[in-house]
Structure formats: C-alpha cells, structure tokens
C-alpha cells in the first residue's frame, strides 16, 4: 500500500484513510521518536554544538551562525509567501522599481521597510517607511479620512 501514497490521484481518493494510518503509526512510535530526538538534540546542545551540523554553536543557542541566518531567512520567506503571496525576489524588484525609496514620502528605505498591502484585495501596493505605514494605518486606509486630513491641514496654514 505504501507505494501508492505518492500518487496524487490515489492520495486524493484515500486521503482520510492514509491520514488515519499515519496518525496511528505516529501514536505507536511517539516515545521512540521523542527519545531519539532528545538523544541527538541534547548530545549536541550539552556540548554547545549546533544541533543541525555539529559545528560550535552561538553562545546560549543550540545552532551555529550559519543556521541562525538560514533559519531567519527561511522564516521570512515563509511569512512573505503566506501573508503577501510574494517571494523575496519580487519584493526586491518592487524596492528597486521604487528607487529604494518610500512610495509616499520618498525617504530612502534601502534596508528597513514596511510592505503596504490591501486587506480587501490581498495585494501588495508598495513599500513604505515605518512613519508612512503607521500614518496609513491610523487613517484606517480610508481615502475619505486622508482627504479630510488634507483639508484640515490646508485650512490651518
């Protein structure tokens, strides 16, 4: 039966059955898996070695600087994909097309920027500095509120 699991059509047809088999197997082998993981993890952690590669770990951490960076990058890429449906390369293209500047105030934002997105349409509108991003948030992304604010500021010059 195991050889058919990788066939997408078979999996769709028998997804619930396969899920149940996997859950049963996991419950039967839970303690063995946990014990194996603990042995490996603490073998490296107790010796201040990276749990991924065995190299010297960062002080107070369980991984080396190489895996610190890769974990950070991996987490960021996953968040970009999940939340904005964009890759880091696509965000870099947007940043380059804006001339590495905020889309509103034109301040340079080469390294620190906020991804402005429409909550209704689920699309990225552009990259902003934190001040402009907070400003739009305070105006609840409402064009009417922004026009009212402009009229207010112009009337009190």
C-alpha beads as a LAMMPS data file, in Angstrom:
LAMMPS data file: protein, C-alpha beads

157 atoms
156 bonds

1 atom types
1 bond types

-500.0 500.0 xlo xhi
-500.0 500.0 ylo yhi
-500.0 500.0 zlo zhi

Masses

1 110.0

Atoms # bond

1 1 1 0.000 0.000 0.000
2 1 1 2.827 2.430 0.782
3 1 1 3.960 2.589 -2.859
4 1 1 0.652 4.205 -3.919
5 1 1 0.738 7.039 -1.376
6 1 1 2.833 9.245 -3.646
7 1 1 0.366 9.046 -6.497
8 1 1 -1.691 12.290 -6.208
9 1 1 -4.876 10.699 -7.553
10 1 1 -4.602 7.799 -5.107
11 1 1 -3.862 10.180 -2.242
12 1 1 -6.890 12.382 -3.009
13 1 1 -9.111 9.316 -3.203
14 1 1 -7.800 7.805 0.051
15 1 1 -6.636 10.882 1.981
16 1 1 -8.633 10.156 5.127
17 1 1 -7.519 6.529 5.262
18 1 1 -3.841 7.494 4.740
19 1 1 -4.098 10.224 7.373
20 1 1 -5.505 7.699 9.845
21 1 1 -2.712 5.200 9.098
22 1 1 -0.092 7.929 9.609
23 1 1 -1.706 9.083 12.864
24 1 1 -1.862 5.519 14.189
25 1 1 1.797 4.924 13.295
26 1 1 2.816 8.173 14.990
27 1 1 0.915 7.270 18.180
28 1 1 2.522 3.803 18.280
29 1 1 6.047 5.179 17.780
30 1 1 5.736 8.524 19.615
31 1 1 8.010 7.680 22.536
32 1 1 10.680 6.091 20.341
33 1 1 10.754 9.174 18.098
34 1 1 10.872 11.545 21.050
35 1 1 13.664 9.578 22.750
36 1 1 15.721 9.547 19.548
37 1 1 15.217 13.276 19.071
38 1 1 16.148 14.001 22.700
39 1 1 19.324 11.916 22.478
40 1 1 20.539 13.719 19.364
41 1 1 19.423 17.167 20.496
42 1 1 20.969 17.041 23.956
43 1 1 24.132 15.324 22.709
44 1 1 24.860 18.466 20.685
45 1 1 23.253 21.032 22.985
46 1 1 25.117 19.837 26.098
47 1 1 28.410 20.116 24.219
48 1 1 27.465 23.574 22.857
49 1 1 27.318 22.286 19.279
50 1 1 24.848 23.117 16.522
51 1 1 22.013 20.556 16.519
52 1 1 21.905 20.730 12.697
53 1 1 25.557 20.298 11.732
54 1 1 27.635 19.689 14.894
55 1 1 29.725 22.868 14.486
56 1 1 30.339 25.132 17.525
57 1 1 27.073 26.863 18.443
58 1 1 26.409 30.519 19.237
59 1 1 26.708 31.228 22.964
60 1 1 23.392 30.338 24.629
61 1 1 21.910 28.919 21.394
62 1 1 21.576 25.421 20.005
63 1 1 22.747 26.285 16.482
64 1 1 25.706 27.886 14.701
65 1 1 25.720 31.291 12.997
66 1 1 25.188 29.694 9.556
67 1 1 21.950 28.056 10.713
68 1 1 20.899 31.190 12.634
69 1 1 20.964 33.112 9.353
70 1 1 19.306 30.355 7.330
71 1 1 16.522 29.953 9.935
72 1 1 15.881 33.722 9.877
73 1 1 15.826 33.874 6.076
74 1 1 13.671 30.772 5.833
75 1 1 11.145 32.148 8.336
76 1 1 10.987 35.492 6.496
77 1 1 10.485 33.823 3.112
78 1 1 7.743 31.616 4.540
79 1 1 5.971 34.645 6.050
80 1 1 6.217 36.613 2.774
81 1 1 4.749 33.701 0.849
82 1 1 1.973 33.043 3.370
83 1 1 0.951 36.615 4.120
84 1 1 1.650 38.517 0.870
85 1 1 1.986 35.706 -1.706
86 1 1 5.341 37.213 -2.765
87 1 1 8.900 35.955 -2.757
88 1 1 11.877 37.959 -1.505
89 1 1 12.968 38.425 -5.142
90 1 1 9.604 40.006 -6.018
91 1 1 9.845 42.327 -3.005
92 1 1 13.380 43.285 -4.107
93 1 1 12.030 44.095 -7.592
94 1 1 9.373 46.369 -6.060
95 1 1 12.041 48.058 -3.931
96 1 1 14.252 48.575 -6.976
97 1 1 11.346 49.933 -9.072
98 1 1 10.645 52.482 -6.294
99 1 1 14.289 53.583 -6.393
100 1 1 14.866 52.222 -2.847
101 1 1 12.563 54.969 -1.546
102 1 1 9.253 55.093 0.320
103 1 1 6.309 55.167 -2.115
104 1 1 4.773 58.146 -0.244
105 1 1 7.420 60.436 1.273
106 1 1 10.349 59.316 -0.962
107 1 1 12.719 58.800 2.004
108 1 1 15.422 56.192 1.397
109 1 1 14.332 52.769 2.706
110 1 1 17.077 50.509 1.355
111 1 1 17.115 48.127 4.327
112 1 1 14.187 48.827 6.663
113 1 1 10.779 48.972 5.032
114 1 1 7.147 48.003 5.571
115 1 1 5.140 46.087 2.996
116 1 1 1.939 48.028 2.351
117 1 1 -0.891 45.763 1.265
118 1 1 -4.606 45.963 0.675
119 1 1 -6.530 43.965 3.241
120 1 1 -9.544 43.818 0.942
121 1 1 -7.807 42.757 -2.302
122 1 1 -4.906 40.849 -0.685
123 1 1 -2.350 42.588 -2.928
124 1 1 0.901 44.396 -2.216
125 1 1 0.603 48.094 -3.046
126 1 1 4.190 49.115 -2.408
127 1 1 6.923 49.534 0.180
128 1 1 6.771 52.305 2.768
129 1 1 8.861 53.723 5.580
130 1 1 7.512 52.959 9.036
131 1 1 6.157 56.515 9.555
132 1 1 4.047 56.417 6.382
133 1 1 2.886 52.881 7.119
134 1 1 1.739 53.885 10.618
135 1 1 0.063 57.008 9.176
136 1 1 -1.980 54.990 6.709
137 1 1 -2.901 52.600 9.499
138 1 1 -4.096 55.427 11.735
139 1 1 -6.282 56.712 8.901
140 1 1 -7.683 53.173 8.585
141 1 1 -6.654 53.069 4.899
142 1 1 -9.570 55.412 4.159
143 1 1 -9.187 57.846 1.261
144 1 1 -12.002 59.964 2.750
145 1 1 -10.138 60.333 6.076
146 1 1 -6.962 61.284 4.222
147 1 1 -8.817 63.935 2.162
148 1 1 -10.347 65.307 5.366
149 1 1 -6.891 65.471 6.944
150 1 1 -5.528 67.348 3.905
151 1 1 -8.406 69.853 4.021
152 1 1 -7.853 70.281 7.776
153 1 1 -4.142 70.927 7.374
154 1 1 -4.687 73.338 4.455
155 1 1 -7.322 75.313 6.390
156 1 1 -4.918 75.800 9.330
157 1 1 -1.850 77.049 7.477

Bonds

1 1 1 2
2 1 2 3
3 1 3 4
4 1 4 5
5 1 5 6
6 1 6 7
7 1 7 8
8 1 8 9
9 1 9 10
10 1 10 11
11 1 11 12
12 1 12 13
13 1 13 14
14 1 14 15
15 1 15 16
16 1 16 17
17 1 17 18
18 1 18 19
19 1 19 20
20 1 20 21
21 1 21 22
22 1 22 23
23 1 23 24
24 1 24 25
25 1 25 26
26 1 26 27
27 1 27 28
28 1 28 29
29 1 29 30
30 1 30 31
31 1 31 32
32 1 32 33
33 1 33 34
34 1 34 35
35 1 35 36
36 1 36 37
37 1 37 38
38 1 38 39
39 1 39 40
40 1 40 41
41 1 41 42
42 1 42 43
43 1 43 44
44 1 44 45
45 1 45 46
46 1 46 47
47 1 47 48
48 1 48 49
49 1 49 50
50 1 50 51
51 1 51 52
52 1 52 53
53 1 53 54
54 1 54 55
55 1 55 56
56 1 56 57
57 1 57 58
58 1 58 59
59 1 59 60
60 1 60 61
61 1 61 62
62 1 62 63
63 1 63 64
64 1 64 65
65 1 65 66
66 1 66 67
67 1 67 68
68 1 68 69
69 1 69 70
70 1 70 71
71 1 71 72
72 1 72 73
73 1 73 74
74 1 74 75
75 1 75 76
76 1 76 77
77 1 77 78
78 1 78 79
79 1 79 80
80 1 80 81
81 1 81 82
82 1 82 83
83 1 83 84
84 1 84 85
85 1 85 86
86 1 86 87
87 1 87 88
88 1 88 89
89 1 89 90
90 1 90 91
91 1 91 92
92 1 92 93
93 1 93 94
94 1 94 95
95 1 95 96
96 1 96 97
97 1 97 98
98 1 98 99
99 1 99 100
100 1 100 101
101 1 101 102
102 1 102 103
103 1 103 104
104 1 104 105
105 1 105 106
106 1 106 107
107 1 107 108
108 1 108 109
109 1 109 110
110 1 110 111
111 1 111 112
112 1 112 113
113 1 113 114
114 1 114 115
115 1 115 116
116 1 116 117
117 1 117 118
118 1 118 119
119 1 119 120
120 1 120 121
121 1 121 122
122 1 122 123
123 1 123 124
124 1 124 125
125 1 125 126
126 1 126 127
127 1 127 128
128 1 128 129
129 1 129 130
130 1 130 131
131 1 131 132
132 1 132 133
133 1 133 134
134 1 134 135
135 1 135 136
136 1 136 137
137 1 137 138
138 1 138 139
139 1 139 140
140 1 140 141
141 1 141 142
142 1 142 143
143 1 143 144
144 1 144 145
145 1 145 146
146 1 146 147
147 1 147 148
148 1 148 149
149 1 149 150
150 1 150 151
151 1 151 152
152 1 152 153
153 1 153 154
154 1 154 155
155 1 155 156
156 1 156 157
